Amino acid sequence: MGSSIPAIEHPAHRHVFLGATHARNERRTWAVIVLCTAMMAAEIGGGLAFGSVALIADGLHMSTHAGALLLAALAYTYARRHAEEPRFTFGTGKLGDLAGYTSAIVLALIALLIGWTALGRLAAPVAIDYPQAIAIAAAGLLVNVASAWLLGDHDHDNDHGHHHHAHDIHGHGADHHPHHDAHAHRDHNLRAAFTHVLADAAVSVLVIGGLALAWGFGWRWMDPVAGLIGAVVIASWSYRLLRDTAAILLDMNPDAATTAAIRSTVEAAGDRLADLHLWRLGPGHFGAIVAVVTREPRDAAFYRARLAAVPALSHLTVEVERAA
């Protein structure tokens, strides 16, 4: 009779890399969608009725932002519902970054639309009913302030999730306690939603200022000029959001300090770090592949234990090679 080899069972580990404020951010985004949808109708209608290009631009801006906010809300919902699906190798934590990247493209298109419309009105000014236009713009600003308050603190989220585990080269894992990074990694989905609302607020302020100057001094050109300034501001925000989210989607090194911490931790034990890959898995979660060359009889568990002190390192793969 042949001898049987007992099966070795390894503890199951999850690949859920969502921030702890994920559900809260999802609820707040849906609430802002309701506010923006109601206000966008009032602004577009008021702009058409009173002849203000800046007010129409603000309404169109808000309408596209409502769509972008819907994208953000759907991304939150989808990421939460499918976080446990094995077809997502590293979970759904990057879905928010994909939504943020898409929102940044929408912001860039909005900037182009506002700029083009404003240039057209500079060439062919129209009569404006200033009191009504200013009143609607002020109401839009109030909605934007309320929306910004709902979506606030997105850059100060100290959550890095509740999941931290490591793997050696054979895929065997060991769970560790979560670590918290003082420099919290941004939820770019919420950041994109917040940027859309902030852009609306900025345009609203410019609308009010441009209309007030045009009304008080007869400078009708101030209304489209306010639109041009808003277009430039929105374009700059779009660029920064595109740059940051694209870096994550392309798996660029997300944090030089974490890279240095991993290297110093490995080399402090007298070993050589032969290879290192660090990437972001989701808000507050890093993944790393570490290849170590050592002359000592050390295994992957030794380095997992040492690297457990590195903040936000949620998924670790260690490969150990004995030096010749």
Summary of the structure (lengths in Angstrom):
residues: 324
radius of gyration: 25.5
end to end distance: 41.4
largest distance: 102.3
contacts: 1158
relative contact order: 0.16
helix: 58%
strand: 12%
